[in-house]
Amino acid sequence: MEVQGKIKLIGETQSIGSNGFRKRELVVTTDEQYPQHVLVEFVQDKTDLLNNFQVGQQIKVGINLRGREWINPQGEAKYFNAIQGWRIENLQQAQAPANAAPVAPAQAFEPATDLTADEPNDLPF
């Protein structure tokens, strides 16, 4: 699954507990009629993926939905969901330098006109 939009916030890396667990939060504002502010968590070594991104960039994030059950002291089950990121991609094209040479358009090819019905069809499909 993917979420696409503009980076609204990139949080600092948080260390949780004494076991070395790390997490970092990213808020993405979607590009739709009613924009949504979606919180995506990156954990462990994936927190470093956010180092090269900045607020305002258009991105696409690969996500997984995570869910867990918790039994409270009264014995009632409670359920929690999380959106966990595992890939992030910049959607903005790098600006070409002003003095860059223009790229020539692809040439169009004319269809072959010298075909006859007597030639064998040797295509494998």
C-alpha positions as CSV (number, residue, x, y, z in Angstrom):
1,M,0.0,0.0,0.0
2,E,1.1,3.6,-0.5
3,V,0.3,7.1,0.7
4,Q,1.1,10.0,-1.6
5,G,1.2,13.7,-0.7
6,K,3.3,16.5,0.7
7,I,5.4,16.3,3.9
8,K,3.9,18.4,6.6
9,L,6.1,17.3,9.5
10,I,9.2,15.1,10.1
11,G,9.7,14.2,13.8
12,E,13.0,13.6,15.6
13,T,14.1,10.0,16.2
14,Q,12.9,8.7,19.5
15,S,14.6,6.0,21.5
16,I,12.0,4.0,23.5
17,G,12.9,1.7,26.4
18,S,16.3,0.3,27.2
19,N,16.3,-2.3,24.4
20,G,17.3,0.2,21.6
21,F,13.9,0.5,19.9
22,R,13.8,3.6,17.7
23,K,10.9,5.3,15.9
24,R,10.4,8.5,13.9
25,E,7.1,10.0,12.8
26,L,6.2,11.6,9.5
27,V,3.0,13.5,8.7
28,V,1.9,13.4,5.1
29,T,-0.9,15.7,3.8
30,T,-2.7,13.9,0.9
31,D,-3.6,15.6,-2.3
32,E,-7.4,15.1,-2.6
33,Q,-10.6,17.1,-2.4
34,Y,-10.5,16.7,1.4
35,P,-6.8,16.5,2.3
36,Q,-5.9,14.1,5.2
37,H,-3.0,14.5,7.6
38,V,-1.7,10.9,7.9
39,L,0.8,9.9,10.6
40,V,3.3,7.3,9.4
41,E,5.8,5.7,11.8
42,F,9.2,4.6,10.7
43,V,10.9,2.2,13.1
44,Q,14.4,0.8,13.8
45,D,16.8,1.2,10.8
46,K,14.0,2.7,8.6
47,T,14.1,5.9,10.7
48,D,17.2,6.8,8.7
49,L,15.2,6.9,5.4
50,L,13.8,10.3,6.5
51,N,17.2,12.0,6.8
52,N,17.2,13.2,3.1
53,F,13.7,14.6,3.1
54,Q,12.3,18.0,4.0
55,V,9.0,19.6,4.9
56,G,7.1,20.6,1.7
57,Q,8.4,17.8,-0.6
58,Q,6.0,15.7,-2.7
59,I,6.5,12.1,-1.8
60,K,5.2,8.5,-2.0
61,V,5.5,6.3,1.0
62,G,5.3,2.5,1.0
63,I,3.3,1.5,4.1
64,N,2.0,-1.5,6.1
65,L,-1.0,-1.4,8.4
66,R,-0.3,-2.8,11.8
67,G,-2.8,-3.8,14.5
68,R,-2.6,-5.1,18.0
69,E,-4.8,-6.2,20.8
70,W,-4.4,-5.0,24.5
71,I,-6.3,-6.4,27.4
72,N,-6.9,-3.7,30.0
73,P,-7.0,-4.3,33.8
74,Q,-10.7,-4.9,33.7
75,G,-10.2,-7.7,31.2
76,E,-11.7,-5.8,28.2
77,A,-10.0,-6.1,24.8
78,K,-8.9,-2.8,23.2
79,Y,-7.5,-2.6,19.6
80,F,-4.9,-0.2,18.2
81,N,-3.8,0.5,14.6
82,A,-0.6,2.0,13.3
83,I,0.6,2.9,9.8
84,Q,4.3,1.8,9.4
85,G,6.4,3.2,6.6
86,W,9.1,1.0,5.0
87,R,10.0,3.0,1.8
88,I,9.9,6.7,0.8
89,E,10.3,8.2,-2.6
90,N,10.7,11.8,-3.8
91,L,8.1,12.7,-6.5
92,Q,9.6,16.0,-7.5
93,Q,11.7,16.1,-10.6
94,A,15.2,17.5,-10.2
95,Q,15.3,20.9,-12.0
96,A,17.5,20.8,-15.1
97,P,20.2,23.5,-15.2
98,A,19.3,26.5,-17.4
99,N,22.3,25.9,-19.7
100,A,21.5,22.2,-20.3
101,A,21.2,21.1,-23.9
102,P,17.6,20.2,-25.0
103,V,16.8,16.6,-25.6
104,A,15.8,15.7,-29.1
105,P,12.4,14.1,-29.5
106,A,12.2,10.5,-30.4
107,Q,12.0,9.8,-34.2
108,A,8.9,8.3,-35.6
109,F,9.2,5.2,-37.7
110,E,7.2,4.6,-40.8
111,P,5.4,1.2,-41.1
112,A,6.9,-1.3,-43.5
113,T,5.1,-1.3,-46.8
114,D,6.9,-4.1,-48.7
115,L,5.3,-7.1,-46.9
116,T,3.7,-9.8,-48.9
117,A,1.2,-12.5,-47.9
118,D,3.7,-15.2,-49.1
119,E,6.3,-14.6,-46.4
120,P,6.2,-17.1,-43.4
121,N,5.1,-15.9,-40.0
122,D,8.0,-16.8,-37.8
123,L,6.9,-15.0,-34.6
124,P,6.8,-17.3,-31.6
125,F,3.4,-16.1,-30.5
